[in-house]
């Protein structure tokens, strides 16, 4: 999907934002399988980092759409 959007002329910020969202969601789900220490609200450090990256990705995608 990312290659297709890039070849279609999508903005770099949009492609990067989508990449961050997709990989962070997948990583977030994988972290439920792993056995790591829960640190806050029942989530691991990696899951909290993924949530932050999803927020950054959403910001990049939304800022591209406004242009």
Secondary structure by P-SEA (a helix, b strand, c coil): caaaaaaacccaaaaaaaaaaaaaaaaaaaaaacccccccccccaaaaaaaaaaaaaaaaaaaaaac
